[in-house]
Structures are given as structure tokens and as C-alpha cells.
Amino acid sequence: MFNKDQLPDSFRREFIREVMVPLAAVLLITWCAASFSLVWTAKHNNSEAVVQQENIIKTAFSQSMSEHLRQLHSLTNWPPFGQYLQQPNVDPRWLDDNVGRWLFEMFGHQDIFILDPAGQIMISWQKGQRIDNQHWSSFEEALAPWLLRQDRSHGGRGVQDTVDYARINGRAALVAYSDIGPAKIDSGFRLVGVKYLDDGFLNALAQRSLINGLHYIGDDPAPAGQVRFQLMSRLGFSAGYFAWRPEQPGSQMIKTLIPLVGAVLLVTTLVCIVMMYRLWRLRLRLAQSMLRLGASEAQAQHLAFHDVLTGLPNRALIDERLTLARAARNRNQAALLLLDLDRFKNINDTYGHHAGDDLIIEVSHRLTTLLRDIDTVGRIGGDEFVIVLEDIQDLSKVDTLCQGIIDALAEPYTLLGSEAWIGVSIGVAIAPQDGMERQELMRKADIALYEAKNEGRAQYRLFARAMDESVQTRQQIAADLRHALQQKQGLEVWYQPLMDVSGKEVLGFEALLRWHHAQRGFIAPSEFIPIAEETGLILQIGEWVLREACRVSLRWPALTIAINVSPLQFRAVGFVQRFKEIVQIEGADPRCLELEITEGVLIEDEREARAIIIALREAGFRIALDDFGTGYSSLNYLSTFPVDKIKIDRSFTQSLGVAENSTAIVESVVRLGHAMGLTVTAEGVETDGQMSALAEAGCNQLQGYLFSQAVPSDQIALMLEKRKAG
């Protein structure tokens, strides 16, 4: 290690110039930017608050203006008022009661005047009491611009009524002018109503609009800590200024954020100081780092061929070691194990990615302890591992190792103080019989891994030729299915009736997909539906089946048509909206359609599934829970999800009269369904005995070969006629 006193002055100057000065500049800029941002944001927020409150005040004044004129109209449009003024002898007491006192007490008009057709003052009131007409002289000059404008426009009705702001005797006021008499009848008399924007009015407005301290200041400047705005009349005259104490959210924000921002900036400064210190120490060790360059190159080589997280060989090193020339030369066997962790995504979602990384490290440790020194374990992906076993004398050792790996990884893991469990699926390819090339072995091990996962996970499978053939067959069926869907050839929707409990009346149909392959003949749905789900074709197929079911529903609107919904469909983005659009386009009634879902739809995300089911029911669809009783939490689903029907799985129907307690189980399910207000349907009815037992149990609907197999849509009419005739 070098001593700092042995460093030349140039080294210190270089460090100050290249590190300390730029870092100090960054800190200064950061402090200035933070301060400027806080101040600017605070001022901007304060200004926005003032503008918003001013708009609220203006809106309130505008509403008061309209209300003031409407109040005046309520009297001037009263026919007896205009007729009374045209009588030769007008009784002032009648006017006191019906004009002056009424406008003041009802609406708060403080000064009220009636002008005769010549524009002369006829009668005056102040606060509901009649006063001397000389009082009008103090108003006439202030209101002259509006009176003059009204006189000029007196030629046509509809322009006479006016309301505006004015300043009268140093007070801001609302002034309204209105011709007296109903529309199209010009009596010549006019009514003038004045309401002052005084403290009572402003206090009520301030309380209603949450404005603090609103008051009138005339032409005076706003008091300290307050703002003002000018009230202008429609003719451009000033009615004076109003002031209030504005809210200051920006200032409050600064008070709240200054300690936090100061702490952050202080921590940032301390971090920078620590960084400078560490950089200084690093520069001191620069010379020694140069001497260790050779070791660094070796470390770089290691990183290039090893996983950073676990330190295990990565894909590049596995590819390099996965050369089986030595195995072929020694005539010994080798094995390639491809491992994929089960339920690892749940760990990441539940505990976070850091916990997931800890689990991966623990998995790598457990795998390493199970292997020999000549074997290799590597990590080739997020939760994928590969093991290369060399010099295998006995293949039973591979079986033993695979089961040992499954058992070891199934042991609980401690993550964030809690216990968690995962599993592992393993695919195995053996050399030389399964191949010699690395890519061929990886492909076949991947096929075996697929089989292991497809058969329930937490198990291992050795590659067999039939697996490869099965993969190729699935790929061919997928291609043929895509072609059949595009060309609309071979795919049909058949319909199996849903019967009443007596077996005599058809209540509806279940739409079932059938495929007649040009070369393979009829292909069972259990064979091609899983392939459709793997390839995503089930989305298009499901929409096509729905369209066909809608058309059948239009022909027999009294019958319910049930459609099976795939879990992949159910979780697709826009599933509910797409189904609603299809039904609307086809012109069908969603209340005649029943969507059958299985436990697989509900098990993954219960909250999202519940929201989707509620949306479907609100759209009019009926919901049926299919294969009821086969899931581990079917009873919980009944209490959680709002369904309309449960369908007892055919396995319970087939066991009636065969398995012990089968009748009691069916009766319990029926009672449970009825207690929750649900329709209960039994599937797979094939004998009269089963029908009788289900009827006694209280089932509402039956379905099975006893009544009819599924038939094409063009045979539905014939089936219904035969049922009716029978």
C-alpha cells in the first residue's frame, strides 16, 4: 500500500481538479436547483390559488347578478302590477305591500324605485319603507349611464331589462332595471332594484365559497397579506375593489418540505464527501491494482463463464462442457438434466425479487451438495438450472439423483422470516442414445421437462421417443386447427340438451365444439382444446363459438344456451367488453346465454375473477360453476363468487349406486346450492336409476346421454319436435 505522503503534488492537483471541483459544482448546482424549485413551486401554487379563488368570487358575483334580475322579474312580469299602475288613482299602500316591502323582505332589495313612462320618479322605498322621492336624486347621477342606454333602446321589448354593477354613494351595488308588465305589453313604467354588496352579502358569499375575510375596500390598496380584484360593470365602469386573505398552499408546502429537502441535501452532501474519501483511497491503491491486473483478467474470465448471482457456470460454460466426445470415447453414458422451479413466480410476487434472489442462491447450494465433483450444475435462466452428469455406469443413479433433487428442493426456505415452499420439474436426456450434439440433447431434455410439468409438476421425466412424436403431433394438430379455424372447415358447434328433472322438457342447450379432421377423422375436444389453449387459438375459437350460440339463441329465444369459457379467455384483456360486443352485433339477448367457468378460472386471482364475474352478470349473462365438487375449494367459491348455477361433476353422477355415500354427497351439494339460491344441474346422466336418484335429491336440471348426445344445430328443431310429440 502506498503512503499518501509519497504521492507527488501533481497527483493531488489532478485529484482536486478532476474529482473534488466537479463534485463540489454538482453539489452547488443541486442545492441551488432544489432551492429554486421549492421557491418557484411555492409562488406558482400561491398564484394559482389566488386565481382560483378570484374565479370563484367572480362566479359567485355573476350568479348573484342573474339571481337579482330574476327576483325583479318575478314582480315586473306579474300582470296585476302593470295594470294597477295604469289606473287613474293609484293607492301607495298597495304598492308598499306588494312592491317595496315585498322585495325587501323576500329578496333583500334595499333601495327600490318606480319610474313613470316619462322617466320621472314615481315612488321610492328604502329597506321596505316608502321614502321621499328626493332620495332618487342621489341615485340618478350614479345610474345615468344605464338609464340613458335603456332610454335609447326603448324601441323594442327584450332589451329593456338590465342588471349590472354600479358604485352608489361610495358603495358597490347590484342594480337591476326592468319594464313593468308581461312580455309584449309595454306599460312604460320601470322598476329599479338596488342591492348593496355590503358586509352581510359578502360574509354569506365568503362562507359559501370558503373565502377568508372578503370585504369591500373601494379604491384603496389591498391591506398587507391580502389581495384584491376590481369589480367592473358591463359598461366598463369600476364598482370598486374587493380584498380577501388568500390561501397559500405553496408557503405551507415549503414549511412541510424544507426539513425533508434539507435532510436529503445534507445526506447527499455527506454521501458525496464519503465518495470523495473513497475515491481518494481508491486512487491510492491504483498502483497495486495495476500489479493485480493479471488476477483481474482471470476474474473477468470467471465472470464471463459464471452466473453473477450464484457463481455457478452459466450457459456459455455449460455449452463448452457439454461435449460428449469423452463419453463416446470411453463408451460411458452421460446425462443432461434440465430443471425448472415450480411456483417461483409466486415467491417473487409475494416476497419481492430480493427474496427471489436469495432463494435462487439457496437452491444452487442445495444442488451443489447433491452432485459429485466431476458433475456440473449451472444456471441458464431466471429459475432454470442445468446439470451435466458424466461417466454414468448405472442409469438408476440418475433416477435416484432426480428424486433426491425433488425432495431437497421441496424442503422449506426461510425468506424474510417466513417459511416458503417451491418445487422443481426435471427433464432428462441421456447420451449417447438420445443424441450426441449439445443442441439435440437440450431440445430433448426440454421436451421431457414439458412432459413433467404437463403431468402435474414436482416430478421428473426421462426423454422417450414417444415424447418427440407427441410434440410433433401436437404441432401438426395446432397447425391443422389454425387452418380449420381460418377456413371454417371441419369445426362445428353441436348442442346437448339440458332437461328438466322429469327428463321430458328441454330447458336449454350446452354448446360443444366438434372437429372432424380431413385425415384423422373426429378428434376429441380433450385432445385439441389443450393445444388450442397452449397456442392461444382458444381466444378466436371461443369468440366463434359464442357467435354460433347467439344465432341458435335467436332461433329459440325461450331456451338457454350455455357456452364453456376457457381460463385463457377469462383472463384475456378486454374479455367482458369483447363478449358484450359480439352479443350486441349478433342481436342476441345476453340473458339467454349462460357462461360456464371452472375452478381453473378462479384459482389464480380471486379479486380480478370476482370483478369480471360481476361485470358479466351486470351485462346480463348468467354464470354457471362447472365441474362443481372436483376442486379443493369449491365451497369457498360459492361464498365468494356471485354465480347463478352449479353443475355437479359427472364423476359424482356416475358413482350413484356404485360408490358408498355417493347419494349423500349429491344430496348435500343440492341442499347447499338451493340454500344459496342457485340452480343445480347434474352432468353425465346415463341411466334411469341415476335420473331417479338425482330427482329425489332435488336437482333442477339434468344433462347426459340418457336424453341425447350433442347434435348439430340443424337437428335441434327435429329433436324438439320429437320431444314434443313424445
C-alpha positions in Angstrom: 0.0 0.0 0.0 1.3 3.4 -0.9 1.6 6.2 1.7 -0.2 9.4 0.9 2.9 11.4 1.8 4.7 9.7 -1.0 2.3 11.0 -3.7 3.6 13.8 -5.9 2.0 17.2 -5.9 0.7 16.6 -9.4 -1.3 13.7 -8.2 -3.0 15.8 -5.6 -3.7 18.6 -8.0 -5.1 16.2 -10.5 -7.4 14.7 -7.9 -8.7 18.1 -6.9 -9.2 19.2 -10.5 -10.8 16.1 -11.8 -12.8 14.9 -8.7 -13.3 17.5 -6.0 -14.1 20.5 -8.2 -16.7 18.7 -10.4 -18.3 17.1 -7.3 -18.4 20.5 -5.5 -20.0 22.0 -8.6 -22.6 19.2 -8.7 -23.4 19.8 -5.0 -23.8 23.6 -5.5 -26.0 23.1 -8.6 -28.1 20.6 -6.7 -28.6 23.0 -3.7 -29.4 25.9 -6.0 -31.8 23.8 -8.1 -33.6 22.4 -5.1 -34.0 25.9 -3.5 -35.1 27.5 -6.8 -37.6 24.6 -7.4 -39.1 25.0 -3.9 -39.5 28.8 -4.2 -40.8 28.7 -7.7 -43.3 25.9 -7.0 -44.5 27.7 -3.8 -45.0 31.0 -5.7 -46.7 29.2 -8.6 -49.0 27.4 -6.2 -49.8 30.6 -4.4 -50.6 32.4 -7.6 -52.8 29.5 -8.8 -54.7 29.6 -5.6 -55.3 33.3 -5.9 -56.5 32.9 -9.5 -58.8 30.1 -8.5 -60.3 32.0 -5.6 -60.7 35.1 -7.7 -62.6 33.0 -10.3 -64.8 31.6 -7.5 -65.6 35.1 -6.4 -66.4 36.3 -9.9 -68.6 33.3 -10.5 -70.5 34.0 -7.3 -71.0 37.6 -8.2 -72.2 36.6 -11.7 -74.7 34.2 -10.1 -75.9 36.9 -7.8 -76.4 39.3 -10.7 -78.6 36.8 -12.6 -80.5 36.0 -9.4 -81.0 39.7 -8.7 -82.6 40.3 -12.1 -84.7 37.1 -11.8 -86.0 38.4 -8.5 -87.0 41.7 -10.1 -88.7 39.8 -13.0 -90.8 37.8 -10.5 -92.6 41.1 -9.8 -92.4 43.1 -13.1 -93.9 40.1 -15.0 -96.9 40.0 -12.6 -99.8 41.2 -14.7 -101.8 42.9 -11.9 -98.7 45.1 -11.2 -98.7 46.7 -14.6 -102.5 47.0 -14.7 -102.6 48.7 -11.3 -100.1 51.4 -12.3 -102.2 52.4 -15.3 -105.3 53.1 -13.1 -106.1 56.8 -12.6 -105.9 56.6 -8.8 -103.0 54.5 -7.5 -103.1 53.6 -3.8 -99.5 53.9 -2.5 -100.3 51.5 0.3 -101.0 48.7 -2.2 -97.6 49.4 -3.7 -96.0 49.4 -0.3 -97.3 45.9 0.5 -96.7 44.3 -2.9 -93.6 46.1 -4.1 -91.4 47.9 -1.6 -91.9 45.8 1.5 -92.2 42.5 -0.5 -88.9 43.0 -2.4 -87.0 43.9 0.7 -88.3 41.2 3.0 -88.3 38.5 0.3 -85.1 39.3 -1.5 -83.2 41.9 0.4 -83.5 44.8 -2.2 -82.5 47.8 -0.2 -83.5 50.7 -2.5 -86.5 50.4 -4.9 -87.8 52.9 -7.3 -90.7 53.1 -9.8 -90.2 55.4 -12.8 -93.2 56.6 -14.9 -93.3 56.5 -18.7 -91.7 60.0 -18.8 -88.7 58.7 -16.8 -89.6 60.7 -13.7 -89.5 59.2 -10.2 -93.0 58.0 -9.2 -92.4 56.3 -5.8 -89.3 55.3 -3.7 -88.7 52.7 -0.9 -85.7 52.1 1.3 -85.4 48.9 3.3 -89.1 48.3 2.6 -90.3 51.7 3.8 -91.6 54.4 1.5 -89.4 57.5 1.5 -89.4 60.9 -0.1 -88.7 60.9 -3.8 -85.9 63.4 -3.3 -83.9 60.3 -2.4 -83.8 59.4 -6.1 -81.5 62.4 -6.9 -78.6 60.8 -5.2 -79.0 57.7 -7.4 -79.9 59.4 -10.7 -76.4 60.6 -11.4 -74.7 57.3 -10.5 -77.2 55.3 -12.6 -77.3 57.8 -15.5 -75.3 55.7 -18.0 -77.6 52.7 -17.6 -80.8 54.8 -17.7 -79.6 56.6 -20.8 -78.7 53.4 -22.5 -82.1 52.0 -21.6 -83.9 55.0 -23.0 -82.1 54.7 -26.3 -83.1 51.1 -26.7 -86.7 51.6 -25.6 -87.9 51.0 -29.1 -88.1 47.2 -28.7 -89.0 44.9 -25.9 -86.5 42.3 -24.8 -83.6 44.7 -24.5 -85.1 46.8 -21.7 -84.2 44.6 -18.7 -80.7 45.3 -17.4 -78.6 44.2 -14.5 -75.1 45.5 -13.7 -72.7 46.5 -11.0 -72.5 50.2 -10.0 -71.0 52.4 -7.4 -73.6 54.4 -5.5 -72.6 56.8 -2.8 -69.2 55.1 -2.4 -70.8 51.6 -2.1 -70.7 48.7 -4.6 -74.2 47.7 -5.6 -76.2 45.4 -7.9 -78.7 47.4 -9.9 -81.5 45.9 -12.0 -83.9 47.8 -14.3 -87.0 46.1 -15.7 -90.0 47.2 -17.6 -93.2 46.6 -15.7 -95.8 44.3 -17.4 -95.8 40.9 -19.0 -93.9 40.3 -22.3 -95.2 42.2 -25.4 -97.2 44.7 -23.2 -95.2 47.9 -22.7 -96.8 49.8 -19.9 -94.0 52.4 -19.9 -93.3 52.0 -16.2 -89.9 50.8 -15.0 -88.8 49.2 -11.7 -85.3 49.8 -10.4 -84.0 47.5 -7.6 -80.7 48.1 -5.7 -78.9 45.6 -3.5 -75.6 46.7 -1.9 -72.7 44.4 -1.8 -72.2 45.1 1.9 -70.7 43.0 4.7 -73.8 40.9 5.1 -73.8 39.9 1.5 -70.0 39.4 1.4 -69.9 37.3 4.6 -72.5 34.9 3.2 -70.7 34.7 -0.1 -67.3 34.1 1.7 -68.8 31.3 3.9 -70.4 29.7 0.9 -67.2 29.9 -1.3 -64.7 29.3 1.6 -63.1 32.7 1.0 -61.3 34.1 4.0 -62.0 37.7 5.0 -63.8 39.0 1.9 -64.6 42.7 2.2 -65.1 45.9 0.1 -62.2 48.4 0.0 -63.3 50.9 -2.7 -60.2 52.2 -4.5 -57.9 51.6 -1.6 -54.8 49.4 -1.9 -55.1 45.8 -0.5 -54.1 45.5 3.2 -50.9 43.7 4.0 -51.2 40.0 3.4 -54.3 40.3 1.3 -55.1 40.6 -2.5 -57.7 42.5 -4.3 -59.7 42.4 -7.6 -61.6 45.1 -9.3 -65.4 44.6 -10.0 -66.2 46.1 -13.4 -69.6 46.8 -14.8 -70.7 45.7 -18.2 -70.4 49.3 -19.4 -66.8 49.5 -18.2 -67.2 51.4 -15.0 -65.5 50.4 -11.9 -67.6 49.4 -8.9 -64.5 49.3 -6.7 -62.2 46.7 -5.3 -62.8 43.7 -3.1 -60.0 42.2 -0.9 -59.5 38.9 0.9 -56.8 36.9 2.6 -55.8 34.2 0.1 -54.9 30.7 0.8 -51.1 30.0 0.4 -50.6 26.3 -0.3 -47.2 26.9 -1.7 -46.0 28.5 1.6 -47.4 25.6 3.5 -45.7 23.3 1.2 -42.4 25.0 1.8 -42.8 24.7 5.6 -43.5 21.0 5.2 -40.8 20.2 2.7 -37.9 22.3 3.9 -36.9 19.9 6.7 -37.2 16.9 4.3 -35.4 18.6 1.4 -32.7 19.9 3.8 -32.2 16.4 5.2 -32.0 14.9 1.7 -29.5 17.5 0.6 -27.5 17.1 3.8 -27.4 13.3 3.3 -26.4 13.8 -0.4 -23.6 16.1 0.7 -22.4 13.6 3.2 -22.6 10.8 0.7 -20.5 12.9 -1.8 -18.0 13.6 0.9 -17.7 9.9 1.7 -17.5 9.2 -2.1 -14.6 11.7 -2.4 -12.9 10.0 0.5 -13.4 6.5 -1.0 -12.2 7.8 -4.4 -9.1 9.2 -2.8 -8.4 5.8 -1.2 -9.1 4.0 -4.5 -6.6 6.3 -6.2 -4.1 5.4 -3.6 -4.5 1.8 -4.4 -4.3 2.3 -8.1 -0.7 1.2 -8.3 -1.4 -2.1 -6.5 -4.5 -2.6 -8.8 -2.2 -2.3 -11.8 0.0 -5.0 -10.3 -3.0 -7.2 -9.8 -4.1 -6.8 -13.4 -3.3 -10.4 -14.2 -5.6 -11.6 -11.4 -8.3 -9.3 -12.6 -8.2 -10.8 -16.1 -8.7 -14.2 -14.5 -11.6 -12.9 -12.6 -13.1 -11.4 -15.8 -12.7 -14.8 -17.4 -14.6 -16.3 -14.5 -17.4 -13.8 -14.7 -17.7 -14.5 -18.4 -18.5 -18.1 -17.8 -20.3 -18.0 -14.4 -23.6 -16.7 -13.2 -23.2 -13.4 -11.2 -25.8 -14.3 -8.6 -24.9 -17.9 -7.7 -21.4 -18.3 -9.0 -22.5 -21.4 -10.9 -21.4 -22.0 -14.5 -23.6 -20.1 -17.0 -24.9 -21.1 -20.4 -21.6 -20.4 -22.1 -19.6 -22.7 -19.8 -22.3 -25.4 -19.9 -22.2 -25.3 -23.7 -18.4 -25.7 -23.6 -18.5 -28.6 -21.1 -21.4 -30.3 -22.8 -19.2 -32.0 -25.3 -19.6 -35.7 -25.1 -16.6 -36.8 -27.0 -15.1 -38.2 -23.8 -18.3 -40.2 -23.0 -18.3 -41.6 -26.5 -14.6 -42.4 -26.4 -14.9 -44.2 -23.1 -18.2 -45.7 -24.1 -19.8 -44.4 -20.9 -23.1 -42.6 -20.7 -23.8 -39.0 -19.8 -27.0 -37.3 -18.7 -28.3 -33.8 -19.2 -30.8 -32.7 -16.5 -32.9 -29.6 -17.3 -34.5 -28.1 -14.1 -37.3 -25.6 -13.9 -38.6 -24.3 -10.5 -42.3 -24.6 -9.8 -44.2 -21.7 -8.3 -41.1 -19.4 -8.3 -43.2 -16.5 -9.8 -45.4 -16.7 -6.6 -42.3 -16.2 -4.5 -41.3 -13.1 -6.4 -44.8 -11.7 -6.3 -45.2 -12.4 -2.6 -41.8 -11.6 -1.1 -40.1 -9.5 -3.8 -37.2 -10.0 -6.2 -34.6 -9.7 -3.5 -36.1 -12.7 -1.7 -36.3 -14.5 -5.0 -32.6 -14.0 -5.5 -31.9 -15.4 -2.0 -34.0 -18.4 -2.9 -32.1 -19.0 -6.1 -28.8 -18.9 -4.2 -30.1 -21.4 -1.7 -31.3 -23.7 -4.5 -27.8 -23.5 -6.1 -26.3 -24.5 -2.7 -28.6 -27.5 -2.3 -27.9 -28.7 -5.8 -24.2 -28.4 -5.4 -24.2 -30.6 -2.3 -26.0 -33.4 -4.2 -23.5 -33.7 -7.0 -20.2 -35.4 -7.5 -17.0 -33.5 -8.2 -17.0 -34.5 -11.8 -20.6 -33.3 -12.4 -21.5 -29.7 -13.4 -24.5 -27.7 -12.3 -25.2 -24.3 -14.0 -27.8 -21.6 -14.1 -29.1 -20.8 -17.6 -32.0 -18.5 -16.8 -34.1 -16.9 -14.2 -35.3 -20.1 -12.5 -33.8 -22.6 -14.8 -30.8 -24.8 -14.0 -29.0 -27.5 -15.9 -26.9 -30.4 -14.6 -24.4 -32.4 -16.6 -23.6 -35.9 -15.3 -20.6 -37.6 -16.7 -19.3 -41.2 -16.6 -22.7 -42.8 -15.6 -22.3 -46.5 -15.0 -25.9 -47.2 -13.9 -29.0 -45.2 -15.1 -30.7 -46.0 -11.8 -28.3 -43.4 -10.3 -30.0 -40.8 -12.5 -33.4 -41.7 -11.1 -32.0 -41.6 -7.6 -30.4 -38.2 -8.1 -33.6 -36.7 -9.7 -35.8 -37.8 -6.8 -33.2 -36.5 -4.4 -33.2 -33.1 -6.1 -37.0 -33.0 -6.0 -37.0 -33.9 -2.3 -34.2 -31.5 -1.4 -35.8 -28.5 -3.2 -39.2 -29.3 -1.7 -37.8 -28.6 1.8 -39.0 -25.2 3.2 -37.0 -22.0 2.7 -36.8 -19.1 5.2 -37.5 -15.8 3.4 -37.9 -12.6 5.3 -38.6 -14.5 8.5 -41.3 -16.7 6.9 -41.3 -20.2 5.5 -41.8 -20.7 1.8 -42.0 -23.7 -0.4 -41.3 -24.4 -4.1 -41.0 -27.4 -6.2 -39.0 -28.5 -9.3 -39.7 -30.3 -12.5 -36.9 -32.1 -14.3 -36.4 -33.2 -17.8 -33.6 -35.8 -18.6 -31.8 -36.6 -21.8 -29.2 -39.5 -21.9 -26.2 -39.6 -24.2 -25.4 -41.2 -26.5 -28.8 -42.9 -27.1 -30.8 -39.6 -27.1 -28.1 -37.8 -29.1 -24.6 -36.5 -29.1 -25.0 -32.9 -30.1 -25.5 -30.3 -27.4 -28.5 -28.7 -29.1 -30.2 -32.1 -29.7 -29.8 -33.0 -26.0 -31.1 -29.7 -24.8 -34.1 -30.0 -27.1 -35.0 -33.5 -25.9 -34.4 -32.6 -22.3 -36.8 -29.6 -22.8 -39.4 -31.9 -24.2 -39.1 -34.2 -21.2 -39.3 -31.2 -18.9 -42.6 -30.2 -20.7 -44.0 -33.6 -20.1 -43.0 -33.4 -16.4 -44.8 -30.1 -16.0 -47.8 -31.2 -18.0 -48.3 -34.2 -15.8 -48.5 -32.3 -12.6 -45.0 -30.8 -11.8 -42.8 -31.7 -8.9 -41.6 -34.8 -10.8 -39.0 -35.9 -13.4 -39.3 -37.5 -16.8 -36.6 -39.2 -19.0 -36.9 -38.5 -22.6 -38.6 -41.1 -24.7 -39.1 -41.3 -28.5 -42.9 -41.1 -28.0 -42.5 -37.7 -26.4 -40.9 -36.3 -29.5 -43.6 -37.8 -31.6 -46.2 -36.4 -29.3 -44.6 -32.9 -29.6 -44.6 -33.2 -33.4 -48.2 -34.5 -33.3 -49.3 -31.5 -31.2 -47.5 -29.1 -33.5 -49.3 -30.6 -36.5 -52.7 -30.6 -34.8 -52.1 -27.0 -33.8 -51.3 -26.1 -37.5 -54.4 -28.0 -38.7 -56.6 -26.4 -36.1 -55.4 -22.9 -37.1 -56.2 -23.8 -40.8 -59.6 -25.2 -39.9 -60.4 -22.0 -37.9 -59.3 -19.8 -40.8 -61.1 -21.7 -43.5 -64.2 -22.6 -41.3 -63.8 -26.2 -42.4 -64.3 -29.2 -40.1 -65.1 -27.2 -36.9 -68.8 -27.3 -35.8 -70.7 -26.4 -32.8 -73.1 -29.1 -31.6 -75.7 -28.8 -28.9 -76.6 -31.2 -26.0 -79.9 -30.5 -24.3 -80.4 -29.5 -20.7 -83.5 -31.3 -19.4 -85.9 -30.7 -16.6 -85.7 -33.1 -13.7 -88.5 -35.3 -15.2 -86.5 -35.7 -18.4 -89.4 -34.5 -20.6 -88.9 -30.8 -21.2 -85.9 -29.2 -22.9 -84.8 -26.2 -20.9 -81.7 -25.3 -22.9 -78.6 -26.5 -24.7 -74.9 -26.6 -24.0 -72.8 -25.6 -27.0 -70.0 -28.1 -27.5 -67.2 -27.9 -30.1 -66.6 -30.7 -32.5 -63.8 -31.1 -35.1 -63.9 -33.5 -38.0 -60.3 -33.7 -39.3 -60.0 -34.4 -43.0 -57.4 -37.2 -42.4 -57.7 -38.0 -38.7 -61.5 -38.1 -38.5 -63.2 -36.9 -35.4 -60.7 -35.5 -32.9 -61.9 -35.4 -29.3 -62.1 -32.0 -27.6 -60.0 -33.3 -24.8 -57.2 -33.7 -27.4 -57.3 -30.4 -29.3 -58.7 -28.0 -26.7 -55.5 -28.1 -24.6 -53.5 -27.4 -27.8 -55.8 -24.5 -28.6 -55.1 -23.1 -25.2 -51.3 -23.5 -25.5 -51.2 -21.8 -28.9 -53.7 -19.0 -28.0 -56.2 -20.2 -30.6 -58.8 -20.7 -27.9 -59.5 -17.0 -27.9 -60.6 -17.0 -31.6 -62.4 -20.3 -31.2 -64.3 -19.1 -28.1 -65.5 -16.0 -29.9 -66.6 -18.1 -32.9 -68.5 -20.5 -30.6 -70.2 -17.5 -29.0 -71.3 -16.2 -32.3 -72.8 -19.5 -33.3 -74.5 -19.9 -30.0 -76.0 -16.4 -30.4 -77.5 -17.4 -33.7 -79.0 -20.5 -32.2 -80.4 -18.4 -29.3 -82.2 -16.1 -31.8 -84.0 -19.1 -33.3 -85.1 -20.5 -29.9 -85.2 -17.4 -27.5 -87.1 -19.4 -24.8 -84.1 -21.7 -24.3 -80.9 -21.0 -22.5 -77.6 -21.6 -24.5 -74.6 -22.5 -22.3 -71.1 -21.8 -23.5 -67.9 -23.0 -21.9 -65.3 -20.3 -21.1 -61.6 -21.2 -21.1 -59.4 -19.9 -18.3 -57.2 -18.2 -21.0 -60.3 -16.5 -22.4 -61.4 -15.4 -19.0 -58.0 -13.8 -18.2 -57.6 -12.1 -21.6 -57.6 -8.3 -21.7 -60.9 -6.9 -22.7 -62.7 -10.2 -22.3 -66.0 -8.8 -20.9 -66.2 -5.9 -23.5 -65.5 -8.3 -26.3 -68.3 -10.7 -25.3 -70.7 -7.8 -25.0 -69.8 -6.5 -28.4 -70.3 -9.9 -30.1 -73.7 -10.4 -28.5 -74.7 -6.9 -29.5 -73.5 -7.4 -33.1 -75.4 -10.7 -33.4 -78.5 -9.1 -31.9 -78.8 -11.8 -29.2 -80.1 -11.3 -25.6 -77.3 -12.0 -23.1 -80.0 -13.1 -20.6 -80.5 -16.2 -22.8 -76.8 -17.1 -22.6 -75.0 -18.9 -19.8 -71.2 -18.9 -19.4 -69.7 -22.0 -17.8 -66.5 -21.5 -15.9 -64.3 -23.9 -14.0 -62.2 -23.7 -10.9 -59.1 -23.0 -13.0 -60.6 -19.6 -13.9 -60.9 -18.6 -10.3 -57.9 -20.0 -8.6 -55.2 -17.6 -9.9 -56.5 -14.1 -8.9 -59.7 -14.2 -6.9 -60.2 -10.5 -6.7 -59.9 -10.0 -10.5 -62.1 -13.0 -11.2 -64.8 -11.7 -8.9 -64.7 -8.3 -10.7 -65.0 -10.0 -14.1 -68.0 -12.2 -13.0 -69.8 -9.2 -11.6 -69.3 -7.3 -14.8 -70.6 -10.3 -16.9 -73.7 -10.6 -14.7 -74.3 -6.8 -14.9 -74.2 -7.2 -18.7 -77.0 -9.8 -18.4 -75.1 -13.1 -18.7 -75.8 -16.0 -16.4 -72.8 -17.7 -14.7 -72.5 -21.4 -14.0 -69.7 -23.0 -12.0 -68.8 -26.2 -14.0 -67.4 -29.5 -12.6 -68.5 -28.5 -9.1 -67.0 -30.6 -6.3 -63.8 -31.5 -8.0 -61.8 -28.5 -6.8 -60.2 -28.3 -3.3 -62.1 -25.0 -2.5 -65.3 -25.2 -4.4 -67.4 -24.4 -1.3 -65.3 -21.3 -0.8 -66.0 -20.2 -4.3 -69.8 -20.4 -3.8 -69.5 -17.9 -0.9 -67.0 -15.6 -2.8 -68.3 -15.5 -6.4 -71.8 -14.5 -7.4 -72.8 -17.4 -9.7 -76.3 -18.4 -10.8 -75.8 -22.2 -11.2 -73.6 -25.1 -10.1 -73.1 -28.2 -12.3 -72.4 -31.4 -10.4 -69.5 -33.1 -12.0 -70.2 -36.3 -13.9 -67.9 -38.3 -11.6 -70.5 -37.9 -8.8 -73.4 -38.8 -11.1 -71.6 -41.9 -12.3 -70.9 -43.0 -8.7 -74.6 -43.1 -7.8 -75.5 -46.6 -6.7 -71.9 -47.7 -7.0 -69.7 -45.7 -4.5 -70.6 -45.6 -0.9 -72.2 -42.3 0.3 -72.4 -41.0 -3.3 -76.1 -40.3 -2.8 -75.5 -38.4 0.4 -72.8 -36.3 -1.3 -75.1 -35.4 -4.1 -78.0 -34.5 -1.8 -75.6 -32.3 0.3 -74.5 -30.4 -2.8 -78.1 -29.9 -3.9 -79.2 -28.6 -0.5 -76.2 -26.3 -0.4 -77.0 -24.9 -3.8 -80.6 -24.4 -3.0 -79.7 -22.7 0.3 -77.7 -20.2 -1.6 -80.5 -19.6 -4.2 -78.7 -21.4 -7.0 -79.9 -23.7 -9.8 -78.3 -27.2 -9.6 -77.6 -29.2 -12.8 -76.2 -32.8 -12.8 -74.0 -33.8 -15.7 -73.4 -37.3 -17.2 -76.8 -38.8 -16.6 -76.8 -42.2 -18.4 -79.4 -44.4 -16.7 -82.9 -44.2 -15.4 -81.6 -45.0 -11.9 -79.3 -42.1 -11.9 -82.1 -39.8 -13.1 -84.4 -41.1 -10.3 -81.7 -40.6 -7.7 -81.0 -37.1 -8.9 -84.7 -36.2 -8.9 -85.1 -37.4 -5.4 -82.0 -35.4 -4.4 -83.8 -32.3 -5.7 -81.7 -31.4 -8.8 -83.2 -28.8 -11.0 -81.8 -29.8 -14.4 -80.2 -33.0 -15.9 -77.8 -33.5 -18.8 -76.4 -36.7 -20.3 -76.6 -39.4 -22.9 -79.8 -40.8 -21.3 -81.6 -37.9 -23.0 -79.5 -37.2 -26.1 -75.9 -36.8 -27.3 -74.9 -33.5 -28.7 -76.4 -32.8 -32.2 -75.6 -30.3 -35.0 -77.7 -27.1 -35.0 -79.7 -28.2 -38.0 -81.0 -31.1 -36.0 -82.3 -29.1 -33.0 -85.7 -28.5 -34.5 -86.2 -32.2 -35.2 -85.1 -33.1 -31.6 -87.6 -30.6 -30.2 -90.4 -31.8 -32.4 -89.8 -35.4 -31.3 -89.7 -34.4 -27.7 -92.9 -32.5 -28.1 -94.6 -35.4 -29.9 -93.3 -38.0 -27.4 
